[in-house]
Amino acid sequence: MKRSKKERQQLLKTTIEENPFITDEELADRFSVSVQTIRLDRLELSIPELRERIKHVASKQLEEEVRSLPIEEVIGEVIDIELDQSAISIFDVKTEHVFQRNQIARGHHLFAQANSLAVAVINNELALTADASIRYHRPVKLHERVIAKAKVLSTSEVRTTVEVNSYVGQEQVFSGTFKMYRSTKDK
């Protein structure tokens, strides 16, 4: 059933509010219209393109400063963080991240994104990875966008367990449980 323009635009607005990281291509697939139609709808509704939406969310959400490492040392772009609770980062796979012969991302980049996010979410001056249990679910290819979501599962005086799940679209590509050491001397 084809939706009216007004109905489609209302659904588009709601969808983007719920998931500001959704691409125009994903929206076009969801609403069975062309990417150009989505872009025109966004223009009419004054909804910025994906990159601008990401920057807006990042500037709004990163008011709390990451304590355990400088934000520029996190692999990927941190777009949301609540210290000792959860964090989200985005990593765009580029030519320098893949094997040249098959265009598949090198695994250490996915691990680095997840591990650095697990460190960043710790509300402490010092956080180090003590142990990690990881799993790669499928290869990630050139030009794919990986969204990593970290969630703190438990915290004690010296240890924090962080679960990180990474996705391309709705498909899980990586998961890991990181046992993090945190300093008992918080300066």
CORUR-V204109 format. One line per field, one symbol per residue. phi: phi as a letter, one per 20 degrees, with the letter a starting at -180 (. if undefined). burial: I if it has 9 or more other C-alpha atoms within 8 Angstrom, else O. Layout:
phi: ???
burial: ???
//
This chain:
phi: .eefgfffffffffffffcfefefffffffelcfffffffffffeleffggfffffffffeeffefeeafgfeffndfdbbcgmcbbccdcefdgfedfffcmdffgfffffffffffffffebfcccfebbdcbeeafddgmeddddcdcfebbcfdccdcdccdcdmeefdbbbddedecfedee
burial: OOOOOOOIIOOIIOIIOOOIOIOIOOIIIOOOOOIOIIIOIIIOOOOOOIOOIIIOIIOOIIOOOIIIIOOOOIIIOIIIIIIOIIIIIIIIIOOOIIIOOOIIIIOOIIOIIIIIIIIIIIIIIIIOIOOIOOOOOOOIIIOIIIIIIIIIOOIOOIIIIIIIIIIIOOOIIIIIIIIIIIIOOOO
//
